[in-house]
Amino acid sequence: MTMPQSVVLQSAKARRTNSSPMTLVDGVRLLAFSAFFVGHSIIMNLCQLSVSLLLLPLSSRVCRKFNQHAEHWFANLLVAVTSLWAPTKLVLTGDRELLTSDGSNSAATANGRTERSWFAPAVEHGCIVISNHQTYFDWIIVWILAYLEHCDGYVKIILKADLKHVPVFGWGMRLFDFIFLKRKWADDQQTFTDHMQRIVEHDDPSWLLIFPEGTVVCHKRVAISNKYADKMGYKRPEHTLLPRVNGTRFCLSQLRGRIPYIYDLTIGYEGLKKGDIPEDEYGLVSMYGKCVYPREVHIHVKRYAVADIPDDEEGCSKWMHQVFVEKDARMARFYELGRFPHDHTEDEAIPKGEPVLQAIRDAKSDNLLAEFVLMWIQFLAILTPTWYVLRYVLVKVASAVSVLV
């Protein structure tokens, strides 16, 4: 039975997107979000600066550990604003090789907690995470996934160099030791070298997040990607951009022997159809302000042993392009089914008799209130003595100035 055309048109008209006008309710909602998010970010930043200035001259290791704890605070904040303003579920599917390091475990799993075993090597040793880049919500989703795996204090994100100068957020990300690039390989190679060396030297299970496409899918970037594909003789991707290989290959070459696996995530957003530009549908302002957000975020997980990935430039480039060919095909099936395929009947690339792993998680904390109470106790424990010390110093400076005058 088909739906009457008038109902279809009415439903399409009712669907809100980024371009929908902002109502008074939306404005209040966005203002409340901004006050909550920015206010907490400022407090976290003040705590970071206060403690880091004290600890860095004494012990760089202790200072690093504190900032990892501060990164957990920020992950708490991301989880809180998402669960309160844009509640969504993570619908995870995964290749069966995720169950054990050698793929020998054939037990089926649909339990919402068993995805922990998928990421066990990453929790213990760290990993590189590569993903398609649909919207600017992607990095939040990956960070929330790391939060659910208790690795949210170890996330390393690659960003544009200009962002490190953004007040509050840029300063905080610098203390998190995020990687800021100028997108000029001559300048960025040394930046990569320094950061990869720190990951190798430290005993932290770092999650290095890389979006090989370099930016979100948009009409301008699609045109550039297609032009390059035609020039190089590649097939034009339909749902992704051609990956940039240099940065990923360099990071991989530096981290061989330090991390065992690359985790390949393919992210798809509920409610989108073939031909949509995801960032045009689910922008951050619309998600947290206009109540336009996906109720489900689908993530397909693959895992590649670093030892099996070619180290030479040509071999690594072919491997990366093949990963994105598969990713593009996976996204095509996502748009057809409204989810990622579950078995061979839905995707011939899945072996017969071996349905994919499945798990569903709410993108939220089970103990949000308790975590925020504990976080605020820590804030007060840091900022209260800091205020008294600062006030004492200001009084002494003012006194000295008055004497001189």
N, C-alpha and C positions, 0 to 999 in steps of 0.2 A: 504494500500500500504506500503510495507516494503522498508526501505532504503537499497541501494546496499551495499554489504559487504565492498567494497573499500572505500565508503564514511564513513561508520561507523568506519573503521580502521583509516582513516585520521582524523576524528573528535576526536577519542580517543587519537591519537598521539598528536594532537594539544592542548589537555587539559593539563594545567600546574598544578603542585602540589608543595609541599614542596621540593621534590627531584629534581625539574627542575633546570637546571643550571642557575646561575645568569648572566644576560647579562649586558653590559655597561649601558644601560638605567635603568635596575633594580638597579644597584649600585648607580647611580646618584639619583634615586628616594629614595632609602633607606638612602643615605647620607643627602638628604634634610629633610626627615622625622626625622632623628636622631638629626640634628641641631635644628630643630623647637621644637621637643618634649623635648629633654634633656635641651636645652637652656632655654625654658620657665620653666621647672621644677626646674632648678638651681635658677632662679630669684624668683620663688615662695618660694623656700626653704629659701633663704636669707631673704625674707620678713617675713616669718613665724618665723624664729629664732630671727630676730631683734625685732619684736613686742612682741613675746611671752616672751622674756627675760625682757622686760619692764613691761608687764602687769601681769605676773604671781605673782610677789611679791605684787602687788596692789590688784588684784581681780582674783581669779581662774575662776569665772563665766564669766567675760568679756574676759579673755584669751580664754576660751572654745568657746565663741561666735565668736571671731575673727578667730579661727582655723576652725570653721564651714564655715565661709566665705571663708577662704583659700581653703577649700575642694570644695567649689563651683567654685573657680578658676580652680582647677584641673579637675573638671567635664567639665568645658568649654573647657579645653585643649583636653580632651578625645573626646568630641563631634567634635571639630575642626579637629583633625587629622583623625578621622573616616570619616567625611564628605568630607575631601579633598583627603585622600589617599585610603580609602576603603568605598565609599558611599554605604549604604545599607538601606533597609526598615525593620521596625519591623512589622511583620504580626501577629497580636494578635488575639487569639481566647479565649473564656472564658465560664465557666459554668454560667448559668443564675442566680444562687444565688448571683452573684457578683453585681447585679443591686441594691439590697437593703440588709440591714442587715438580714432581715427575708426571703428573696427570694420571696416576694409576688408580686413584680413588674414583670409583664409578657410582657411588651412592648419590641418589637424587636428593635435591634440597629445595624446599620452598619455604623454609623457616625464615622468619624475618630477622633472626639473629645470626644465622649461619654465614652471612656475608663477611663476618669477622675473619673467617678462615681464608677468604679470598685475598685479604690484604695482610695476612700474617707476616710475610717476608718484609713488606713495606713498613709495618709497625716495628719490626725488630731492626732492620738494616737501613731503612729509608728507601727512596725510589725516585725515578723521574716519572712525572705524569705528563702525558701529552694528550691534547684534546682538540676537537674541532671548536671553533669560536663562533657561536651563534649570536650571543648578546653579551652585554657587560655584566649580566647576572651570572655568567658562567663561573667567574673566579669565586664568587660568593658560594655557589653551589659546591664547587670542589673543596673550598675551605670548610663548609659545613660537613661534607663527607669526611674530611680529615678529622673534624671535631668528633663525629660519631665513632671514629676509629681511635680516638684519644691521641691523635698526632697533630692537633691544631696548633700547637706551639712550635712546630718545626717546618711550617710551610714557607717556601721561598718562591716569590713571584717575580717574573721579569716584566718591567714597566718602562715606559718612556722616561727619559732623563728629566724632562721638564717637571714631572710630577713630584720629584723629591723636594721642590721648592714650595709646594703647596702648604700653606700654614696648617699646623696641627697634623693633618693626615700624612703629608710628605715627611715631616720630621719623625713621626712615629714609625713610618715604613723604613726610614733610614736606620732607626734603632733596631728594627726587626731584621736588618741586614738583607733587605730585598735588593734585587739587581736592577739598576737603572742604566738603560742603554740609549745611545745617541743615534742608533741605526746606521752607523758608519763602522764597518768592520775594523778598519785601522785603529779606531778608538775603542771599540767594544771588546776586541780580543783580550786586551789586558784586564779589562773589567771582569770578563768571564774567568780568566785565569786566576785572578785574586779570589773570587768567590768560590770557584771549584776547589781551590787549594784549601780554603777554610773548611769546606764540607768534608774533604778527605781527612784533614787533621783532627776535626772534632768527632766526638763519639755520639753525635745526635742523629736520630733517624730522619734526616731531612727529606721533605717532599718537595722536589724542585718542579714547579708547574710551568710548562711550556705550551704556548699556543703556536704551533709551527706556521699557521696561516699568517701570523703577524698582526692581524686585526680582525674585527667582526666582518661577517659577510654583508656587503652593501653593493648597490648598483655600480658605484665607481670602482670598487675593488674587484668585482666580478669581471668588469670590462678589462681591467689590467691583467687579471689572472688568465682570462681567455686569450688575450693577445699574446701573452708569454707562452701559453700552451700551444698555440698555433705555430709560434716561432720555433719551439723546441720539439714539435711533433708529438706532444702529449694529447691524450683525449681530454676534451674540456669537461671539467667536473660540473655537475648540475646543482649540487647542494653544499659544496665546500669550495674553498679556494685552493690553488696549488700550494703545497707547503714550501716554506723556506728551510733549507737543510743545514746551512752552515752552523748556525748557533746550536742546534740540537746535536749535530755531529761532534762539535767541539766539546760540549758538555759531556757527551757520552764518552768521548775519548779520555777526558780527564777523570771521569768517575768509574772507569772500568776497574774492577777489583774492589771497589768500595761499595757499590750497590749491585744486587743480583738481577733486578728486573726493571723493565719499563712497563708502566701501566698505561694502556691506551684506552681513553674514555671517548665514547661517542655520545653526545648529548642531544636530546630532542625534546621540544617543548609541546605539551598538550595544547590542542586548540589551533595549531598551525597547519597549513596545507601546502602542497607543492607550489612553489612560486612565491610564497610569502618571504619577506625580508624579516627575520625574527626580531631584530632590534627595532624595526618600525612598529612591531606589534607589542613587544614587551620591553619598553624602556624602563630604566630605574625609577624615574619620576612618576611614570604612569603606574608602575607596580605598587610603589609605596604611597602614592598620592591618590590616583584615580581608581584604585581597587581593580586595575587591569593586570592580572597576573595568572600564570599557569597553575592549575590545581594539582598538576602532576609534572614532574621533571623526570624524563626517562633517560637512564644512563646504561649503556652497554659497556661492559668491562672486558678487555683482553689483556693478556700479560705476555710479555716477550722476555726471554732470558737474554741479558746483555751479552753473554758469551756467544750467542747465536747471531748477533747483528754484525754485519760487515763493518770493519773499522776504516777501510779506505774510502776516499771521497766518492768514487763512482758507485761502489757497492752500497754504501750507506744511503746515497741519493736514491738509488733504485728501490731499496728497502722502504724508505720513507714514502716515496711516491706510491708504492704498492699498498702501503698501509692506508693512504688516503683514497686510493681507488676503492678499496674494500669499505672504507668509511662512507664514501659517497654512495655506494650501492646499498649500504645498510640504512642510510638516511632515506633513500628512495623507498625502501620497504617500510620504513617508519611512516612516511607520509601516506602510503597505501593502506596500512593496517591501523594507524593511530597508535602504534607501539612498535617495539622491536620484535622480530620474529621469535617464536618459541621452539619450533621444531622443523624437521625436514619438509613437512608439508607446506610450510610458510616461506622457507628459504632453502634452496638446494645446497647452499654452502654448509648447512648444518648436517653433520653425519646422521644417518638413519639410526633410530633407536637411542639417540643421545640428545634428549631435549636440553635446552639451555638451562642454566641455573637461574633461579628467580628469587628476589627478595624485595620487600616493600618496607620503607622506613619513613616515618614522619620526620620532616626537617625541623625538629624541635628538640628541646631538652626535656627529660623526664623530671628534672629538679630545678626548673628555671628560677623560681622564687628563692630557693635555698642558695643557689649559686650567686644570685645578685646580692643577697644579704651578706654572704661571705665576701664578695668582691667589694662591697661598700665598707665593710669592716677594715679591709686591707687599705682601701683608699684613705680612710680617716686615720689609720695608723701611720700612713706615710705623710699625708698633707698637714696634719695637726702639728707635729714637731717641726716640719719644714716651715710652716707659717711663723712659729715662734722664733726660729732661728733667723728667718728673713727679717722679721720685725726688729729683732735685736740688732742685726747688721745695719738696717736702715736708720735706726736711732743713733747708733754710733757714728755713722757717716754724717748724718745731719748735725750732730754735735760737733764733729771735727770741722765741718764746713763753717758753722756759726762762729767757732773760735777764730778761724782764719779770716773771716770777714770782719 
